[in-house]
Amino acid sequence: MNSFEILPEERGDRVRIAFVIGLLRPGGAERQLIEIARNLEKGRFEPLVIALRSSPADSESGCRVVGLSPPKGSAARLPWDAALMLGHMVRVAREFRPDVVHAFLPEHATIFGAVAKNVSKARVFLANRLSERKVYRSSFLMGKLERHALRYADVMVGNSEPIVEEICTKDGFAPEHVRKIYNGIDTNRFRPGPSSDVRRRFGWNQQHFVIGMVANFRACKRHKDFLSAAALLHHEHRDCRFVLVGNDLGKLEWSRARINQLGLDGIVQIITGCSHPETIYPALDAYVCTSESEGLSNVLLEAMACGKPIVATRVGGNPEAIQDEIQGILVPPYSPEATVAALKRLISNPGLRHCMGAAGRTRVERHFSLAAMVRAHEELYTELLSGNLHRRASAMAAR
């Protein structure tokens, strides 16, 4: 476990927030957590990120992070891993003594967050939902354990209307104990700018029309639909090129094989291990999302902030981020043909691309800024600590 010690002079009067997450791997939820922890008002809040597993990203996050167990691939293994993590969580929670425990992802983080809340006697416990249950629900047992842990939660936070509705209908929380806080994007980091070296790296020039998707390689992102659309589109538009950016969560090798089967070697390129997605978007002419499920997609907001026109599936919170025909074009999920039809419109109409890109940048600045997201969390913590919300006795409508 990472070394951890609370020094007496660090106590002060600041509100201590313990964020709990499974692993700080590259991903949208993880970036959101890091941004919140880094940007909370330092005079009022003292954040600590508790990661169930250590990773190289801990030291690169710019946050105070403590890992409860070694990275995967080290000597430690289940069931001893769980016992080690539990013991370390008890120690860290008792030493840090948080006022607020905020579990940032479902299942493991929520379960360990409930432990931290109870052993530390924290005044407030929150849990997040950033995606639909079908995406993260791993087993019946984990579902039961998580539901028990949620009995200790004062509030659940969702990042889009479909997620908020699911928290009420499936997790059984009363609406007054649910909050919607949109994801926020750093519009200084993600902004329109000159093209990066991505095109040069792959031998592409400014005449090529480059289409990209940033998404870890997992089934719900539907890389198969992206690749089917790429094959259809390249058949008619030989100057189209495609780039997929993400880390392997089970579908990377399948995607490589599919690229080869479709004869798209050199036409579709894959980038893994990218910790700076802001270097990718400037190389794109259009951004595509083929997901079958989303909460509120960070990468869509990032691409919009970079002034890119969007083609995205009409799922989850995508329609809240993108107004159809204004910042982009919404298409049905599981339909490469609809994706191709939308992309053809963008290819043939530079003016439409420009207008949608500019509208996307404006929309992110107005509704999905990093400052707004951080401020909403600060206000929620303050509200809960002030006792203005009727507490856990009625948090869940059905126990």
For each residue, the residues with C-beta under 8 A, 3 or more apart:
1: 4 54 66 67 68 69 84 88
2: 54 58 65 66 67
3:
4: 1 66 92 95
5: 95
6: 10 11 95 96 97
7: 10
8: 11
9: 12
10: 6 7 46
11: 6 8
12: 9 46
13:
14: 43 44 45 46
15: 44 45 46 99 100 381 382 385
16: 45 46 47 48 96 97 98 99 100
17: 37 40 45 46 47 48 98 99 100 102 381
18: 47 48 50 93 96 98 100 101 102 116 120 122
19: 33 36 37 47 48 49 50 102 104
20: 50 52 101 102 103 104 109 110 112 113 116
21: 24 29 30 33 49 50 51 52 103 104 105 109
22: 51 52 53 105 108 109
23: 30 51 52 53 55
24: 21 30 33 34 49 51 55 57 58 61 65
25: 30 55 57 247
26: 30 31 57 216 247 273 274 275
27: 30 31 216 247
28: 31 32 130 183 297 298 299
29: 21 32 33 104 105 128 130 298
30: 21 23 24 25 26 27 33 34 57
31: 26 27 28 34 35 298
32: 28 29 35 36 104 130 183 184 298 373
33: 19 21 24 29 30 36 37 49 104
34: 24 30 31 37 38 49 61 62 63
35: 31 32 38 39 184 186 370 373 374
36: 19 32 33 39 40 47 373 374 377
37: 17 19 33 34 40 47 49 61 63 64
38: 34 35 61 62 63
39: 35 36 370 371 374
40: 17 36 37 44 45 47 374 377 378
41: 44 45 378
42: 45
43: 14
44: 14 15 40 41 378
45: 14 15 16 17 40 41 42 378 381
46: 10 12 14 15 16 17
47: 16 17 18 19 36 37 40 63 64
48: 16 17 18 19 64 65 66 92 96 98
49: 19 21 24 33 34 37 58 61 63 64 65 66
50: 18 19 20 21 65 66 68 89 92 112 116
51: 21 22 23 24 54 55 58 65 66 67 68
52: 20 21 22 23 67 68 69 85 108 109 112
53: 22 23 67 68 69 70 71 72
54: 1 2 51 58 67 68 69 70 71
55: 23 24 25 51 58 67 71
56: 59 60
57: 24 25 26 30 60 61 275
58: 2 24 49 51 54 55 61 65 67
59: 56 65
60: 56 57 275
61: 24 34 37 38 49 57 58 65
62: 34 38
63: 34 37 38 47 49
64: 37 47 48 49
65: 2 24 48 49 50 51 58 59 61
66: 1 2 4 48 49 50 51 92
67: 1 2 51 52 53 54 55 58 70
68: 1 50 51 52 53 54 84 85 88 89 92 112
69: 1 52 53 54 76 81 84 85 88
70: 53 54 67 74 75 76
71: 53 54 55 74
72: 53
73:
74: 70 71
75: 70
76: 69 70 80 81 84
77: 80 81
78: 81 82
79: 82 83
80: 76 77 83 84
81: 69 76 77 78 84 85
82: 78 79 85 86
83: 79 80 86 87
84: 1 68 69 76 80 81 87 88
85: 52 68 69 81 82 88 89 112
86: 82 83 89 90 112 115
87: 83 84 90 91
88: 1 68 69 84 85 91 92
89: 50 68 85 86 92 93 112 115 116 119
90: 86 87 93 94 115 119
91: 87 88 94 95
92: 4 48 50 66 68 88 89 95 96 116
93: 18 89 90 96 97 98 101 115 116 117 119 120 122
94: 90 91 97 119 120
95: 4 5 6 91 92
96: 6 16 18 48 92 93 120
97: 6 16 93 94 120 121 122
98: 16 17 18 48 93 101 116 120 122
99: 15 16 17 122 123 124 385
100: 15 16 17 18 122 123 124 125 126 381 384 385
101: 18 20 93 98 113 116 117 120 122 124 125 126
102: 17 18 19 20 113 125 126 127 128
103: 20 21 109 110 112 113 114 125 126 127 128 149 153
104: 19 20 21 29 32 33 109 128
105: 21 22 29 108 109 110 128 130 136
106: 109 110 127 128 129 133 136 137 146
107: 110 111 136 137 138 142 143 145 146
108: 22 52 105 111 112 142
109: 20 21 22 52 103 104 105 106 112 113
110: 20 103 105 106 107 113 114 127 146 149 150 153
111: 107 108 114 115 142 145 146 149
112: 20 50 52 68 85 86 89 103 108 109 115 116
113: 20 101 102 103 109 110 116 117 125 127 149
114: 103 110 111 117 118 125 148 149 150 151 152 153
115: 86 89 90 93 111 112 118 119
116: 18 20 50 89 92 93 98 101 112 113 119 120 122
117: 93 101 113 114 120 122 125 152
118: 114 115 121 152
119: 89 90 93 94 115 116
120: 18 93 94 96 97 98 101 116 117
121: 97 118
122: 18 93 97 98 99 100 101 116 117 125
123: 99 100 384 385
124: 99 100 101 154 155 381 384 385
125: 100 101 102 103 113 114 117 122 152 153 154
126: 100 101 102 103 153 154 155 156 157 380 384
127: 102 103 106 110 113 149 150 153 155 156 157
128: 29 102 103 104 105 106 156 157 158 159
129: 106 133 156 157 158 159 163 166 167 171 295
130: 28 29 32 105 158 159 163 183 295 296
131: 135 136 163 293 294 295 316
132: 135 162 163 166 293 295 316
133: 106 129 136 137 166 170
134: 137 293
135: 131 132 220 293
136: 105 106 107 131 133
137: 106 107 133 134 142 143
138: 107 142
139: 142 143
140: 143 144
141: 144 145
142: 107 108 111 137 138 139 145 146
143: 107 137 139 140 146 147
144: 140 141 147 148
145: 107 111 141 142 148 149
146: 106 107 110 111 142 143 149 150
147: 143 144 150 151 171
148: 114 144 145 151
149: 103 110 111 113 114 127 145 146 152 153
150: 110 114 127 146 147 153 156 171 173 396
151: 114 147 148 392 396 399
152: 114 117 118 125 149 392
153: 103 110 114 125 126 127 149 150 156 173 392 395
154: 124 125 126 177 384 389 391 392 395
155: 124 126 127 177 178 179 380 384 389 395
156: 126 127 128 129 150 153 167 171 173 177 178 179
157: 126 127 128 129 178 179 180 181 380
158: 128 129 130 163 164 166 167 178 179 180 181 295
159: 128 129 130 163 180 181 182 183 295 296 317
160: 163 164 180 182 294 295 296 316 317 320
161: 164 165 180 317 320
162: 132 165 166 295 316 317
163: 129 130 131 132 158 159 160 166 167 180 295 296 316 317
164: 158 160 161 167 168 178 180
165: 161 162 168 169
166: 129 132 133 158 162 163 169 170 171
167: 129 156 158 163 164 170 171 173 178
168: 164 165 171 172 173 174 175 178 397
169: 165 166 172
170: 133 166 167
171: 129 147 150 156 166 167 168 396
172: 168 169 396 397 398 399
173: 150 153 156 167 168 177 178 395 396 397
174: 168 177 178 394 395 396 397
175: 168 178
176: 389 390 394
177: 154 155 156 173 174 389 394 395 396
178: 155 156 157 158 164 167 168 173 174 175
179: 155 156 157 158 380
180: 157 158 159 160 161 163 164
181: 157 158 159 373 376 377 380
182: 159 160 296 320 367 368 372 373 376
183: 28 32 130 159 296 298 301 368 373
184: 32 35 368 369 370 371 372 373 374
185: 189 190 298 301 302 305 364 368 369 370
186: 35 189 190 370
187: 190 191 305 361 364 365 369 370
188: 191
189: 185 186 278
190: 185 186 187 278 281 301 302 305 306 364
191: 187 188 305 306 307 361
192: 282 306 307 357 361
193: 282 306
194: 282
195: 198 199 206 282 283
196: 199 279 280 282 283
197: 200 201 279
198: 195 201 202 204 210 243 271 279 280 282 283
199: 195 196 202 204 205 206 208 210 283
200: 197 203 204
201: 197 198
202: 198 199 241 243 266 269
203: 200
204: 198 199 200 208 210 241
205: 199 208
206: 195 199
207: 239
208: 199 204 205 239 240 241
209: 237 239 240 241 285 286 347
210: 198 199 204 240 241 242 243 283 284 285 286
211: 230 233 240 241 242 243 284 285 286 287 288 343
212: 242 243 244 245 280 281 283 284 286 287 288
213: 221 223 226 243 244 245 287 288 289 290 299
214: 245 246 274 277 280 299 302 303
215: 218 221 223 244 245 246 289 291 299
216: 26 27 221 246 247 248 249
217: 221 223 244 246 247 248 249 250 251 252 254 255
218: 215 221 249 250 251
219: 222 250 251
220: 135 291 292 293
221: 213 215 216 217 218 246 251 290 291
222: 219 225 226 290 291 292 313 333 334
223: 213 215 217 226 227 244 251 254 255 258 290
224: 227 228 255 258
225: 222 228 229 290 333 334 335 336 339
226: 213 222 223 229 230 242 244 288 290 336 339
227: 223 224 230 231 255 258 259 262 264 268
228: 224 225 231 232 262 336
229: 225 226 232 233 288 290 336 337 339 340 343
230: 211 226 227 233 234 240 242 262 264 267 268
231: 227 228 234 235 262 263 264
232: 228 229 235 236 336 337 340
233: 211 229 230 236 237 240 340 343 344
234: 230 231 237 238 240 242 264 267
235: 231 232
236: 232 233 344
237: 209 233 234 240 344 347
238: 234
239: 207 208 209
240: 208 209 210 211 230 233 234 237 267 347
241: 202 204 208 209 210 211 267 268 269
242: 210 211 212 226 230 234 264 267 268 269
243: 198 202 210 211 212 213 268 269 270 271 280 283 284
244: 212 213 215 217 223 226 255 268 269 270 271
245: 212 213 214 215 270 271 272 274 277 280
246: 214 215 216 217 221 252 271 272 274
247: 25 26 27 216 217 252 272 273
248: 216 217 251 252 253 272
249: 216 217 218
250: 217 218 219
251: 217 218 219 221 223 248 254 255
252: 217 246 247 248 255 256 270 272
253: 248 256 257
254: 217 223 251 257 258
255: 217 223 224 227 244 251 252 258 259 270
256: 252 253 259 260 270
257: 253 254 260 261
258: 223 224 227 254 255 261 262
259: 227 255 256 262 264 265 268 270
260: 256 257 263 264 265
261: 257 258
262: 227 228 230 231 258 259
263: 231 260
264: 227 230 231 234 242 259 260 267 268
265: 259 260 268
266: 202 269
267: 230 234 240 241 242 264
268: 227 230 241 242 243 244 259 264 265
269: 202 241 242 243 244 266
270: 243 244 245 252 255 256 259
271: 198 243 244 245 246 274 280
272: 245 246 247 248 252
273: 26 247
274: 26 214 245 246 271 277 279 280
275: 26 57 60
276: 279
277: 214 245 274 280 281 299 302
278: 189 190 281 282 302 306
279: 196 197 198 274 276 282
280: 196 198 212 214 243 245 271 274 277 283 284
281: 190 212 277 278 284 287 302 303 306 308
282: 192 193 194 195 196 198 278 279 306
283: 195 196 198 199 210 212 243 280
284: 210 211 212 243 280 281 287 303 308
285: 209 210 211 308 346 353
286: 209 210 211 212 308 309 310 311 343 346 347 353
287: 211 212 213 281 284 299 300 303 308 309 310 311 328
288: 211 212 213 226 229 310 311 312 339 343
289: 213 215 294 297 299 300 310 311 312 313 318
290: 213 221 222 223 225 226 229 313 333 336 339
291: 215 220 221 222 294 297 312 313 315 316 318 333
292: 220 222 313 315 333 334
293: 131 132 134 135 220 315 316
294: 131 160 289 291 297 300 313 315 316 317 318
295: 129 130 131 132 158 159 160 162 163 316 317
296: 130 159 160 163 182 183 301 316 317 320 321
297: 28 289 291 294 300 301 312 316 317 318 321
298: 28 29 31 32 183 185 301 302
299: 28 213 214 215 277 287 289 302 303
300: 287 289 294 297 303 304 310 312 318 321 322
301: 183 185 190 296 297 298 304 305 321 364 368
302: 185 190 214 277 278 281 298 299 305 306
303: 214 281 284 287 299 300 306 308 310 360
304: 300 301 307 308 310 321 322 327 328 357 360 361 363 364
305: 185 187 190 191 301 302 360 361 364 365
306: 190 191 192 193 278 281 282 302 303 361
307: 191 192 304 357 358 360 361
308: 281 284 285 286 287 303 304 357 360
309: 286 287 327 328 329 346 352 353 356 357 360
310: 286 287 288 289 300 303 304 322 327 328 329 356 360
311: 286 287 288 289 328 329 331 339 342 343 346
312: 288 289 291 297 300 318 321 322 328 329 330 331
313: 222 289 290 291 292 294 318 330 331 332 333
314: 318 319 324 330 331 332 333
315: 291 292 293 294 318 333
316: 131 132 160 162 163 291 293 294 295 296 297
317: 159 160 161 162 163 294 295 296 297 320 321
318: 289 291 294 297 300 312 313 314 315 321 322 330
319: 314 322 323 324 330
320: 160 161 182 296 317
321: 296 297 300 301 304 312 317 318 327 363 368
322: 300 304 310 312 318 319 326 327 328 330 360
323: 319 326 327 359 363
324: 314 319 328 329 330
325: 329
326: 322 323 356 359 363
327: 304 309 310 321 322 323 356 359 360 363
328: 287 304 309 310 311 312 322 324 356 360
329: 309 310 311 312 324 325 342 345 346
330: 312 313 314 318 319 322 324
331: 311 312 313 314 335 338 339 341 342
332: 313 314 335 338
333: 222 225 290 291 292 313 314 315
334: 222 225 292
335: 225 331 332 338 339
336: 225 226 228 229 232 290 339 340
337: 229 232 340 341
338: 331 332 335 341 342
339: 225 226 229 288 290 311 331 335 336 342 343
340: 229 232 233 336 337 343 344
341: 331 337 338 344 345
342: 311 329 331 338 339 345 346
343: 211 229 233 286 288 311 339 340 346 347
344: 233 236 237 340 341 347 348
345: 329 341 342 348 349 352
346: 285 286 309 311 329 342 343 349 352 353 356
347: 209 237 240 286 343 344
348: 344 345
349: 345 346 352 353
350: 353 354
351: 354 355
352: 309 345 346 349 355 356
353: 285 286 309 346 349 350 356 357
354: 350 351 357 358
355: 351 352 358 359
356: 309 310 326 327 328 346 352 353 359 360
357: 192 304 307 308 309 353 354 360 361
358: 307 354 355 361 362
359: 323 326 327 355 356 362 363
360: 303 304 305 307 308 309 310 322 327 328 356 357 363 364
361: 187 191 192 304 305 306 307 357 358 364 365
362: 358 359 365 366
363: 304 321 323 326 327 359 360 366 367 368
364: 185 187 190 301 304 305 360 361 367 368 369
365: 187 305 361 362 369
366: 362 363 369
367: 182 363 364 372
368: 182 183 184 185 301 321 363 364 372 373
369: 184 185 187 364 365 366 372 373
370: 35 39 184 185 186 187 373 374
371: 39 184 374 375
372: 182 184 367 368 369 375 376
373: 32 35 36 181 182 183 184 368 369 370 376 377
374: 35 36 39 40 184 370 371 377 378
375: 371 372 378 379
376: 181 182 372 373 379 380
377: 36 40 181 373 374 380 381
378: 40 41 44 45 374 375 381 382
379: 375 376 382 383
380: 126 155 157 179 181 376 377 383 384
381: 15 17 45 100 124 377 378 384 385
382: 15 378 379 385 386
383: 379 380 386 388 389
384: 100 123 124 126 154 155 380 381 387 388 389
385: 15 99 100 123 124 381 382
386: 382 383
387: 384 391
388: 383 384
389: 154 155 176 177 383 384
390: 176 393 394
391: 154 387 394 395
392: 151 152 153 154 395
393: 390
394: 174 176 177 390 391 397
395: 153 154 155 173 174 177 391 392
396: 150 151 171 172 173 174 177 399
397: 168 172 173 174 394
398: 172
399: 151 172 396
